[in-house]
């Protein structure tokens, strides 16, 4: 776990920095500097772009990671990398053309409830293309086990750029239309920078030599488009559907709640960048003992760390909403439901990396199609009945069934589970902590109450983790910190 721990720690720092900036943007700047309608529009635009992104990338970001280590000659590797750069264009160009021809029809369908959506269709398409190629170039860096800078760009750059734009809007340097264009520009610039970084690691040599496994690569890319996009769709399609059924201001309230809950998977996002290439390497080398060890350690470590974050969020959520405008507090139950779903995500460890890089990725494809259909149906049922709480319930159920299915199939095909006895102990610790502290708060100002309660919970939680050695890696990390303090 050496390189995993090292890069995961660095990635976690940049990810939390990004989430800190994002928290300021989401909880304070957007809510103060932008109208609820335009804040909802930003949420809709970015969610729709993220839903489109896997299709625009044509699965290349996953394909590059899976097959890179299987090429042993310089010519075959250069031919493969050339294919990876050009393949997304096979989707980007036709879809952009369709968007141009059918603009009125697409805009009319999406804007039946909110007319503002029609004005930003092209903003969404261009952002989706930028997101797609960002993932391609980031994967280019990942296969060389260089994830730190890419993760900084993925988590920090666009949030910092958005913060600058929000302040420019607040001080009337730009108007709201220029802000929306600038937001798209931030994602384009981010893609250009990661491209330069990726090419500085390995400059592409354009080579058009036919690959012996070309059909296999193309088939994998075509199928992984759906399989690899399921997680994105499960998180973002609800916001897109909210724009169809309820006033767009409600998406702003939903965005805040989702952002708060998503903080739980920061450690998973950080570790996932290095888990992907390592899992692909172990699978290509058929080193299943190393694969199982990575699976168990990543699951336990993520569960322990994400469990603490889960507790800090749900045990402080009532106080946190006192700091935000009253209308945003309708997202309380959204936070609770999505937080549990995200904790389950973390519990799976390297599960995604194993399935996407194995020969059983078709299983994820089939499972994904079923669950995307299920989620759309659930959203159609629950959103009209319960509004944003209905969207959260649909997302929770879809993620629960999807993750359970993936857990089953990894066990079926590889005969490995991520759980240990310490997983059960950690789950008990999290449950007891939630039950003991949810209904208790300090009677101070919310900021002071959150700070004191967080310190108390963190110290108690980490002491128990250390005292009962729930995770060897985390125990060693705590010991190193204590030695430095001394």
Buried (B, 14 or more C-beta within 10 A) or exposed (E): BEEBBEBBBBBBBBBBBBBEBBBBBBBBBBBEBBEBBBBBBBBBBBBBBBBBBBBBBBBBBBBBBBBBBBBEEEEBBBBBBBBBBEBBBEBBEEBBEEBEEEBEEBBEEBBEEBEBBBEBBBBBBBBBBBBBBBBBBBBBBBBEBBBBBBBBBBBBBBBBBBBEBBEBBBEEEBEBEBBBBBBBBBBBBBBEBBBEBBBEBBEEEEBEEEBEBEEEBBEBBBBBBBBBBBBBBBBBBBBBBBBBBBBBBBBBBBBBBBBBBBBBBBBBBBBBBBBBBBBBBBBBEEEBEBBBBBBBBBBBBBBBBBBBBBBBBBBBBBBBBBEBBEEBBBBBBBBBBBBBBBBBBBBBBBBBBBBBBBEBBBBBBBBBEBBBEBBBEBBBEBBEEBBBBBBBBBBBBBBBBBBEBBBEBBEEBBEBBBBBEBBEBBBEBBEEBBEEBBEEBBEEEBEEBBBEBBEEBBEBBBEBBBEEEBBEBBBEBBEEEEEEEE
